[in-house]
Amino acid sequence: MSDKAVILSGIDLSLGRGPSRVHVLRGIALDVAKGEAVGLVGPSGSGKSTLLMVMAGLERPDSGRITVAGTDLGGLDEDALARFRGRNIGIVFQAFHLVPTMTALENVALPLELADAPDAQARAAAELDAVGLGHRLHHYPAQLSGGEQQRVAVARALAPNPAILVADEPTGNLDEATGRGIVDLLFTLKRERGATLVLVTHDPGLARLCDRTVRLRAGRVEEPVAA
């Protein structure tokens, strides 16, 4: 059994059409070990977020191979890919992406219900308790602070107990103190659950918390360096 959670080989991806088409990722080769925390860093427009979306199966490359948790994503159709992602990959976005008409509990239970988990509500309540929001189960996103909304998003990402957690600028919309709390929470839960974490960040302090930093520039891996 492989000790790699993610294996990327020869990943190329262009976005847009005609004269506006942009070559975003160029020949990316990258392995992430099981249980490792990797920070993707680099200037704006270097391809960090796009690479993260490729890892999560939210963007399909033009060429190359993506293996996540032992599964070749290129061999899955859209429905199978969605099912695989729901079971194996937790995603935290900068903009929270909570459903505004659902309570915190309903937001966290949603991926479990989509996976037909029989105990979705109870598991969602336990996840919210784990992120310190056991007293906010029935509040809607508009009734929560930015930090609380991101905690709900973290709980939702972790509810299916995924092997891999990806986070795109998870503190980007938060003040420094609130962001620090979210970072502590992410790394604590990662350690407790033995998950693999890949995150995009512009914050050097956050990048230093990772086991390894991978720097991108103009769609290429510039240099992997020890954290």
Buried (B, 14 or more C-beta within 10 A) or exposed (E): EEEBBBBBBEBBBBEEEEEEEEBBBBEBEBBBBBBBBBBBBBEEBBBBBBBBBBBBBBBBBEEBBBBBBEBEBBEBEEEEBBEBBBBBBBBBBBEBEBEEEBBBBBBBBBBBEEEEBEEBBEBBBBBBEBBBBEEBBEBBBEEBEBBBBBBBBBBBBBBBEBBBBBBBBBBBBBEEEBBBBBBEBBBEBBEEBEBBBBBBBBBEEBBEBBBBBBBBBBBBBEEEEEE
